[in-house]
């Protein structure tokens, strides 16, 4: 069963690069990078309705090391909501954290 997503509050979503690519997302990786070592964190700022994203090294994050890109604009909020809801329904979101509070 999918977790209920509340887009009235701040949240953080983790998704696989490959799952987002299937939905038409594009990412720039170094030619020698193994994309399977990374995943995408999508931050949602509930008050502004803005989504930002960053690429992170999955293995290092599991080990407690937050290594990844800077936050950047993720795109059209309505399309991102649709994609997140779809991934959630399909059970493909790695993590949903609705306890975060962005500043």
C-alpha positions in Angstrom: 0.0 0.0 0.0 1.3 3.4 -0.9 2.1 6.0 1.7 -0.2 9.0 1.7 1.6 12.1 0.4 0.6 15.5 1.8 1.6 18.3 -0.5 0.5 20.9 2.1 3.7 20.4 4.0 7.5 20.1 3.4 8.7 16.7 2.3 11.7 14.8 1.0 11.4 12.1 -1.6 14.1 9.6 -2.7 13.8 7.9 -6.1 16.0 5.8 -8.4 17.6 7.5 -11.4 16.2 4.8 -13.7 12.6 5.2 -12.5 12.7 8.9 -13.0 14.3 8.5 -16.5 11.4 6.2 -17.4 9.1 9.2 -16.7 11.2 11.5 -19.0 13.6 13.0 -16.5 17.1 13.8 -17.7 20.3 13.8 -15.7 23.9 14.7 -16.6 26.4 12.2 -15.2 30.1 11.9 -16.0 30.6 9.4 -18.8 32.5 6.9 -16.5 29.9 7.2 -13.7 27.7 4.1 -12.8 24.3 5.6 -12.4 23.2 2.7 -10.2 25.4 4.1 -7.4 23.2 7.2 -7.2 19.7 8.2 -6.5 17.7 11.5 -6.6 16.4 13.4 -3.6 13.5 15.7 -4.3 12.8 18.3 -1.7 9.4 19.9 -1.6 8.9 23.3 0.1 5.2 23.3 1.0 4.7 27.0 1.6 6.1 28.0 -1.8 5.1 24.9 -3.7 8.7 24.6 -5.1 10.6 21.4 -5.8 14.3 21.2 -5.7 16.4 18.1 -6.4 19.9 16.8 -6.0 21.8 13.7 -7.0 23.4 11.7 -4.1 25.7 8.8 -3.8 23.4 6.0 -2.4 26.2 3.9 -0.8 27.8 6.8 1.0 24.4 8.1 2.2 23.7 4.7 3.8 27.1 5.0 5.5 26.1 8.5 6.9 28.1 10.5 4.4 26.0 13.0 2.5 27.8 13.4 -0.8 26.0 14.8 -3.8 25.2 17.7 -6.0 23.9 21.0 -4.9 20.1 21.6 -4.9 18.7 22.7 -8.2 15.3 23.5 -9.6 13.5 20.3 -10.4 11.1 21.7 -12.9 7.3 22.1 -13.3 5.7 21.5 -9.9 2.5 20.0 -11.3 4.4 17.4 -13.4 6.7 16.6 -10.5 3.6 16.0 -8.2 2.1 13.7 -10.9 5.4 11.8 -11.2 5.8 11.4 -7.4 2.3 10.2 -7.0 2.8 7.7 -9.8 6.0 6.4 -8.4 4.4 6.2 -4.9 1.5 4.3 -6.3 3.8 1.8 -8.0 5.9 1.4 -4.8 9.0 2.8 -6.4 9.9 5.7 -4.0 12.8 4.6 -1.9 11.9 6.9 1.0 9.3 9.5 1.8 10.1 11.9 4.7 7.3 14.3 5.6 8.8 15.3 8.9 11.5 17.6 7.3 11.2 21.3 7.7 12.9 23.4 5.1 13.8 27.0 5.8 
